[in-house]
């Protein structure tokens, strides 16, 4: 793609990066075939190629974003399916994040929009606040029809019927390896996940220690910055990410940083880019280079011989952040098969379920359409359980599925001697 940035503009590192990304695009349109919003809306401007043109025009002319541009860029899920499809290597993920930051700095959103986005940024990354907000949402559900904004109604719908008790396993501590220690890892315990499903971290700790990992929950570990980064609030994202980086850097003899929420993992592995030009760049890149999805660590260590799963039919949902963001698709599915589960994958598995961080709250209609499509393709497989590697996907799909939705690590823990995942037990009770 031809660009027309001035020499003065290109002296800015962000603009120079955007220019390089834009020039890599050859207008081929392959991305439209795998873009979920284009599949639903059929509008060229709701495809990666269309959004690239909007971003180019906005950045080249340094103009105040107009409502049309903001609407189409806000509708992007950030699922990165376009990057998997693109034959030219266009790093759309970095480009859309830069565009969102530009909009955040230069566009005055309507008052309700500003309030909702500020509220989400102040609640979701903090498990205690999020837990209180979910309890309040449960109390407000009977009054949903009185809510003046569709996004407020979506927030009420998000509240699960019950919340798990706080897990003390998330407190700073060290879990010793069972038998010979093979690795020393720091566990990123997440933020929203700690309020929605504490069993995921518990299962992760059980499985890793069983495989020979010493698991460290360091002091001060918290939000990775992904939620605010994808809202265009880059300074806030770096602030919380810096806290996590320092907490992991405090662990002596660290072999890996383990992540069991793939949305976090995509951002954390890219810390070197997030902190480019920052005084913490080197340390951020070092910690980012140590980041591994839990499935990568389990594959490296190997499941123990004799691991035997219950004879369950499992439909595996490949989270976008795992298959497109981290390029991990066959590995998690292969581990489930190796453990003895009967595993299948739905048609159009590359398409997003519509969760995408805060997307299901800010774009509820498109999100619901994508969820219904995803659930339909999963349930046609007649599974007894659906497995995924990301809490956002689990909550999204669980709202429409008729079978339990659990984290892949819970199934692997169960197959290697851990307890049956609670969601499966409730279903069979």
Buried (B, 14 or more C-beta within 10 A) or exposed (E): BEBEBEEEBBEEEBBEBBBBBBBBBEEEEBBBEBBBBBBBBEEBBBBBBBBBBBBBEBBBEEEEBEEEBBEBBBBBBBBBBBBBBBEEEBBBBBBBBBBBBBBBEEBEBEEEBEEBBEBBBEBBBBBEBBBEBBEEBBEBEEEBEEBEEEBBBBBBBBBBEEBBEBBEBBEEEEBEBBEEEBBBBBBBBBBBBBBBBBBBBBBBBBBBBBBBBBBBBBEEBBBBBBBBBBBBBBEBBBEBBBBBBBBBBBBEEBBBBBBBBBBBBBBBBBBBBBBEEEEBBEBBBBBBEBBBBBBBBBBEBEBEEEBEBBEBBBBBBBBBBBBBBBEBBEBBBBBBBBBBBBBBBBEEBBBBBBBBBBBBBBBBEBBBBBBBBBBEBBBEBEBBBBBBBBBBBBBBBBBBBEBBBBBBBBBBBBBBBBEBBBBBEEEEE
